[in-house]
Amino acid sequence: MNVLSITTDPELSTFRQYALESAGHAVVSLISEKDALRAASGDASFEVVLICHHVQSGVARRLIRLFRQNHATAKVIYIVHLYGEWPEVEADRYVAGADGPAALLKVIREVTAVPAASTGQT
């Protein structure tokens, strides 16, 4: 799966990239808001976009808007710092970074799962 990981924290970027690649994902990690905005407007294809709480809220909202316009099938996951925080952005899903890589990988699996086809049976 192609994942775009966006944060302005280089250390978090490295850890996330390692965890995601270890789980078999292809990862592009960006630590510049300018590069992230360019990617949101670009042609590269990503199934999942991760936006970290270190990205300014206004920039995160703009990124999400651009991804929805230019990459409608990409699922956006916003990573809050701690469980219970209420972010000022509208993503497809949220996950607490403090919950670690296992929680992030679980949310990625959930947002990319193909819904079971309806069999018409009750």
N, C-alpha and C positions, 0 to 999 in steps of 0.2 A: 504494500500500500504506500502511496506517495503522501508524505506528511510535510507540511510547512510549519515550522516552529518559530514563533516570533517572541522575542524578549529583548530588553535592553541590558540584561544582566548576562555577561559572557560566561560566568561560571554555571549558572542555571542552564544556559544554552548547551554547554558541553555535556552536562549531566543528562539532560533530556535527550540529546542526540544519541548518546551512548545507550541509554535505556531503550529507546525506540529502535535503534539499529540492531541491538541485541535481540529484540523481539521480532526481527525480520522486516522492519519497515525501511523504506527509502526515505531519507530525511534531508530537507534543506533547512538550515538554521540561519536565521537573520537576527542581527543584534542592532541594526540601524532602522529607525522608524522610516527614514527616507527610502531605504532598500525595500522595506516591507510595503510601503505605498506603491512602489514601482512593481513589485510582485503582484499586488492586488489588481493592478491595471494591466498586467502582462498576459502572455499566452500560455505560460506553464500550467500544467494540470496537476491539481492536488485533490485527493479525496477528503483529506482532513487538514484543517488549519487550526493551529494552537496559538492563542494569543494570551500572553502572560500579564498578570497584574502590574508588572513593572512598566508596561506600555501605558502612557498617559491615556486617561479615559476618553478624551476627545479624539485622540489618534485612533484608539481601539474602535470607537464607534464609526469613524470614517473608514477604517480598514474593513470592518464587517459590511458596511454599506457597499464598498467597492467589490468585495468578494461576492456578495449577493447579486450584484449587477453583472459582473464579468465571469463568475465561476459558480453559477447557480446550484450545481450539484455538490459542491464542496460543503462539508459539515464543519461548522465553526464551534470549537470548544474553547471556552474562556477559563483560564486557570486563576482562581482566586488564591489569596495567600493562606487563609485559614477557613475551616469549615464554619458556616454561618454568616460569612460576609455576603452582602448583597451588592453585586457590582452594578455599575451604571451603564451596562452594555447589554444588548440582546443577542445572545448566542444560541446555538442549538442545544448546547449542554454546558454545564459548569462542573468543575472539579477543583478540589482544594489541593494546592501544591504540597501542603504539609502532609497530605495523606500518602505521598510517595508515588513511585513509578507504577506500582501494581494497580493503584486506583486509576491512574491516567490510562494505562493500557486497557483496563476494564471498560472505561467510558468510550475509548476509541472503538473497541469491539462492538459495544452497544449501538453507537451511532451509525456504524457501517454495516450492521447486520441486515441481511435481506429479509423483509417480513415474509412469514410463511404464507404460501398461497392459500386462498380460501378454497376449501373442498366442497362447500355447500352442505356439509353435514352438520347436524346439531347434536 
